[in-house]
């Protein structure tokens, strides 16, 4: 089991807020692989460090794992995308308060040859039913991430009990978004992805967006300070500074300004009370 010291050592290898020095101000943020794989952190963390002098060490995990890291007190902040799980995290006392930060959407990626015949539709549920009925290859992250939870929820809405109905066509890899896209590219398979990681993904091969625009593909992100009353080693002041910056006009602009080839990856919505 990795403890906080080990996580900091790992994260120091991928510090995106600047070089690691023994005396620098720093926090550990357990976050989703999508926020890292999309390149968002590479864009916003240097801006945050320039403003505050605080380095952010990112431990990129699926949402479920990131919240568990917070539950062990091995992070100061969690930045994830599974609202029900986030609210449970706060309700059980592991976190202080959930703040909405931004949103994007999920997209169904698939082979350009489209063996399930779903390309160009906007009905994700009908698309999943077709994939299952035709036994078309599908890659699942299988890592308890926010994306994985969203995928499982969509199968349920589609009337598919994936635990019972999955066959050789359905492959769980237990890895992050980038790895899932790489596997789908290599195996000519469908995969549910967040749009941000897809836009930053270079190894597309035969893949393209086949389904998008369904309101059920909405993807909200939230940020939470790990509870310092429960975990005394949490850097409360520094962690709250990061949260306050993310939801400030400056932080929200930094998020909105992040684009790839002119396309915006995330939409800031900290002021939306229902997000």
C-alpha positions in Angstrom: 0.0 0.0 0.0 1.5 3.3 -1.0 1.6 5.9 1.7 1.9 9.7 1.4 5.7 9.7 1.4 5.7 7.2 -1.5 3.1 9.1 -3.4 5.0 12.3 -3.1 8.2 10.6 -4.4 6.2 9.2 -7.4 4.6 12.5 -8.1 7.9 14.4 -7.9 8.9 12.6 -11.0 6.0 14.2 -12.9 5.8 17.6 -11.2 4.0 20.0 -13.6 4.2 23.0 -11.4 8.0 23.3 -11.4 11.1 21.5 -10.0 11.0 19.9 -6.6 13.1 21.6 -3.8 13.2 20.5 -0.2 12.0 23.9 1.1 9.4 24.8 -1.5 5.7 25.1 -0.8 3.9 22.1 -2.3 0.7 20.1 -2.2 -0.3 16.7 -3.4 -3.4 16.6 -5.7 -5.0 13.2 -6.4 -6.7 13.6 -9.7 -8.1 11.8 -12.7 -5.9 10.5 -15.5 -8.0 12.6 -17.9 -6.9 15.9 -16.4 -3.3 14.9 -16.8 -3.6 13.0 -20.1 -5.5 15.9 -21.7 -2.6 18.2 -20.9 -4.7 20.5 -18.7 -2.4 20.4 -15.7 0.6 21.1 -17.9 -1.2 24.3 -18.9 -2.7 25.6 -15.6 -0.2 24.4 -12.9 2.7 26.7 -14.0 0.3 29.6 -13.9 -0.8 28.7 -10.4 2.8 28.3 -9.2 3.8 31.7 -10.8 0.9 33.3 -8.9 1.4 31.6 -5.5 4.8 29.9 -5.3 3.0 26.6 -4.6 4.1 23.5 -6.5 1.4 21.0 -7.3 2.4 17.3 -7.3 -0.2 15.3 -9.2 -1.0 11.7 -8.5 -3.0 10.7 -11.6 -5.4 7.9 -10.9 -9.0 6.9 -11.7 -11.5 8.8 -9.7 -12.2 5.9 -7.3 -8.5 5.5 -6.6 -8.0 9.2 -6.2 -10.8 9.4 -3.6 -9.3 6.4 -1.8 -5.9 8.2 -1.8 -7.8 11.1 -0.1 -9.4 8.7 2.4 -5.9 7.6 3.5 -4.8 11.2 4.0 -2.2 10.8 1.3 -3.3 13.9 -0.7 -4.3 17.4 0.2 -6.8 17.9 -2.5 -8.8 15.6 -4.8 -9.9 16.8 -8.3 -12.2 14.2 -9.9 -15.4 13.7 -11.9 -18.0 11.5 -10.3 -20.4 13.7 -8.4 -22.2 11.0 -6.4 -18.8 9.6 -5.3 -17.6 13.1 -4.5 -20.6 13.8 -2.4 -20.2 10.5 -0.5 -16.6 11.4 0.1 -17.7 14.7 1.8 -20.6 13.1 3.6 -18.4 10.5 5.3 -16.1 13.2 6.6 -13.1 12.5 4.3 -13.5 15.8 2.5 -14.5 19.3 3.6 -16.6 20.7 0.7 -17.1 20.0 -2.9 -16.7 22.8 -5.4 -17.7 22.5 -9.1 -14.9 23.5 -11.4 -15.5 22.7 -15.1 -17.1 20.3 -17.4 -16.7 18.7 -20.8 -18.3 15.6 -22.2 -17.8 12.0 -23.0 -17.6 10.7 -26.6 -17.9 7.2 -28.0 -14.8 6.5 -30.0 -14.8 3.7 -32.5 -13.2 2.3 -35.7 -13.8 4.3 -38.8 -15.1 1.1 -40.3 -17.8 1.1 -37.7 -18.8 -2.6 -37.4 -21.7 -1.8 -35.0 -23.2 0.8 -37.5 -23.5 3.6 -35.0 -21.4 6.4 -36.5 -23.1 9.8 -36.7 -25.8 9.0 -34.2 -26.4 11.0 -31.0 -28.1 8.1 -29.0 -25.4 6.6 -26.8 -27.8 4.0 -25.3 -28.8 2.7 -28.8 -25.1 2.6 -29.8 -24.1 0.5 -26.8 -27.0 -1.9 -27.5 -25.8 -2.3 -31.1 -22.2 -2.9 -30.0 -23.4 -5.6 -27.6 -25.8 -7.2 -30.1 -23.1 -7.4 -32.8 -20.3 -8.4 -30.5 -18.1 -5.5 -31.7 -14.9 -5.1 -29.7 -15.2 -2.7 -26.8 -12.4 -1.5 -24.4 -13.4 -0.7 -20.8 -11.0 1.1 -18.5 -12.2 -1.2 -15.7 -10.4 0.9 -13.1 -13.3 2.4 -11.0 -12.5 5.8 -12.5 -15.2 8.4 -13.2 -15.2 7.4 -16.9 -15.5 3.8 -15.9 -18.4 4.6 -13.6 -20.1 6.6 -16.4 -19.6 3.7 -18.8 -21.2 1.2 -16.4 -24.1 3.5 -15.8 -24.7 3.8 -19.5 -24.7 0.1 -19.9 -27.3 -0.1 -17.2 -29.5 2.5 -18.9 -29.1 0.5 -22.1 -30.6 -2.6 -20.2 -27.3 -4.5 -20.4 -26.0 -6.2 -17.2 -22.4 -6.0 -18.3 -21.2 -8.3 -15.4 -23.4 -11.1 -16.9 -23.6 -10.1 -20.5 -19.9 -9.3 -21.3 -18.2 -11.8 -23.6 -15.0 -11.9 -25.5 -15.9 -8.7 -27.2 -15.7 -6.7 -23.9 -12.2 -6.2 -22.5 -11.4 -4.5 -19.2 -7.8 -3.2 -19.0 -7.7 -1.7 -15.5 -5.7 1.4 -16.8 -6.2 5.1 -17.5 -7.7 6.9 -20.4 -4.6 7.2 -22.5 -3.9 3.5 -22.2 -7.5 2.6 -23.0 -7.4 4.7 -26.2 -4.1 3.1 -27.2 -5.6 -0.4 -26.7 -8.7 0.6 -28.7 -6.5 1.9 -31.5 -4.4 -1.3 -31.6 -7.5 -3.6 -31.5 -9.9 -1.6 -33.7 -12.3 -1.3 -30.8 -14.9 1.1 -29.4 -14.2 2.9 -26.2 -15.8 5.7 -24.1 -13.5 8.6 -23.6 -13.6 12.1 -22.2 -13.3 14.6 -25.0 -10.3 16.3 -23.5 -8.1 13.3 -23.6 -9.3 12.3 -27.0 -8.4 15.8 -28.4 -4.9 15.5 -27.0 -4.5 11.8 -28.1 -1.9 11.4 -30.9 -2.1 7.6 -31.6 -5.6 7.7 -33.2 -4.9 5.2 -36.0 -8.3 3.9 -37.3 -10.3 5.6 -34.6 -12.8 8.5 -34.8 -15.7 10.0 -32.8 -18.7 7.9 -33.6 -21.3 9.2 -31.1 -21.4 12.6 -29.4 -23.9 15.2 -28.3 -26.2 13.0 -26.1 -27.0 14.9 -22.8 -26.2 11.7 -21.0 -22.6 12.2 -21.9 -22.2 15.3 -19.8 -19.0 15.2 -17.6 -18.7 17.4 -14.6 -15.5 17.9 -12.5 -15.3 18.8 -8.8 -12.5 19.6 -6.4 -12.4 18.9 -2.6 -10.0 19.7 0.2 -9.2 16.5 2.2 -10.4 17.0 5.7 -7.5 18.3 7.9 -9.6 17.5 11.1 -9.5 13.8 10.1 -6.0 13.9 8.6 -3.7 16.3 10.4 -0.9 16.1 7.8 -3.2 17.8 5.2 -1.9 21.2 4.1 -5.1 23.0 4.7 -4.0 26.5 3.8 -2.1 25.6 0.7 -4.7 23.2 -0.5 -7.5 25.8 -0.1 -5.4 28.3 -2.0 -5.3 25.9 -4.9 -9.1 25.4 -4.8 -9.7 29.1 -4.4 -7.5 29.8 -7.5 -9.3 27.1 -9.6 -12.7 28.7 -8.9 -11.5 32.3 -9.2 -12.0 34.3 -12.4 -8.2 33.9 -13.1 -8.3 30.1 -12.6 -11.5 29.7 -14.6 -10.0 31.7 -17.4 -6.9 29.6 -17.4 -9.1 26.5 -17.8 -11.2 28.0 -20.6 -8.1 29.2 -22.4 -6.6 25.7 -22.7 -7.2 24.6 -26.3 -5.7 22.1 -28.8 -5.8 23.1 -32.4 -8.2 25.9 -31.5 -10.7 23.6 -29.8 -11.6 24.2 -26.2 -11.2 21.1 -24.0 -12.9 22.2 -20.7 -15.6 24.7 -19.9 -15.3 26.5 -16.6 -18.5 26.5 -14.5 -17.6 27.2 -10.9 -20.4 29.8 -10.6 -23.1 27.2 -11.5 -24.6 26.2 -8.1 -26.1 23.1 -9.5 -23.0 21.7 -11.2 
